Amino acid sequence: MSRRAKELSTEQRAVVGTVRRIARQRLNVNSNYISAILKARDSGITYAAIADAAGTSSQAVQEIARRHRKDVEPVPAQGAGIAAIAAPQQRGRIGS
């Protein structure tokens, strides 16, 4: 059961307003950060070079690119291509 919020004092309302303002700024900064990483990757810059410029790990840059790239086709699991090629041939033999 949720508790009912207490009425905020004038000072508390001002602090909450500051939190909201900073949260909006953070959202804009995060969006710009992600866009910059995606643009860098699209221009052919390596994950390592982007990570060095951003002061983070190349794994973090890879994860950002993976999560936010909308035009990337999914990569099939390792070996799935071989199974997909072999499966029709095997089915044909089994059914004969």
C-alpha atoms as one frame of an Amber mdcrd trajectory, in Angstrom:
protein
   0.000   0.000   0.000   1.519   3.306  -1.025   1.863   6.116   1.397   0.265
   9.443   0.808   2.776  12.180   0.008   3.155  14.916   2.585   2.645  18.506
   1.563   5.984  20.052   0.629   7.259  23.218   2.187   8.175  26.184   0.001
  11.865  25.329   0.308  11.242  21.674  -0.573   9.205  22.665  -3.643  12.126
  24.792  -4.810  14.508  21.849  -4.382  12.173  19.524  -6.302  11.970  22.119
  -9.069  15.751  22.168  -9.261  15.821  18.370  -9.479  13.323  18.453 -12.379
  15.344  21.102 -14.244  18.595  19.176 -13.852  16.898  15.914 -14.881  15.748
  17.556 -18.137  19.281  18.826 -18.758  20.655  15.344 -18.113  18.235  13.867
 -20.633  19.457  16.311 -23.284  23.103  15.615 -22.469  22.539  11.853 -22.631
  20.779  12.163 -25.991  23.618  14.258 -27.398  26.201  11.786 -26.038  24.482
   8.829 -27.683  24.067  10.701 -30.967  27.749  11.638 -30.994  28.785   8.020
 -30.432  26.516   6.753 -33.212  27.741   9.443 -35.630  31.356   8.574 -34.814
  30.726   4.877 -35.501  28.910   5.682 -38.746  31.936   7.672 -39.888  34.164
   4.632 -39.344  35.865   5.555 -36.070  36.777   2.505 -33.981  35.161   1.702
 -30.646  38.534   2.120 -28.951  39.067   5.622 -30.337  35.554   6.699 -29.359
  35.985   5.223 -25.877  39.285   7.062 -25.439  37.672  10.353 -26.450  34.682
   9.775 -24.164  36.731   8.567 -21.207  34.985   5.208 -21.022  35.554   1.600
 -22.081  35.170   0.297 -25.607  32.670  -2.230 -24.225  30.481   0.637 -23.001
  30.640   2.282 -26.421  29.768  -1.027 -28.111  26.772  -1.467 -25.820  25.534
   2.058 -26.509  25.822   1.447 -30.247  24.056  -1.919 -29.933  21.174  -0.574
 -27.885  20.545   2.619 -29.794  21.241   1.728 -33.395  17.962   1.315 -35.233
  19.276   0.426 -38.688  21.500  -2.521 -37.733  20.402  -5.946 -38.880  20.568
  -8.637 -36.189  23.626 -10.851 -36.410  22.735 -14.558 -36.519  24.090 -16.733
 -33.761  27.412 -18.372 -34.486  26.874 -21.476 -36.584  23.245 -20.667 -37.385
  24.169 -19.952 -40.997  25.645 -23.418 -41.421  22.619 -25.059 -39.815  20.254
 -23.089 -42.037  22.142 -24.175 -45.141  22.407 -27.827 -44.076  18.835 -28.177
 -42.814  17.041 -28.134 -46.226  19.430 -30.733 -47.642  18.974 -33.014 -44.643
  15.211 -32.689 -44.805  15.253 -33.659 -48.456  17.221 -36.828 -47.742  15.125
 -37.854 -44.776  11.862 -37.480 -46.684  13.137 -39.566 -49.643
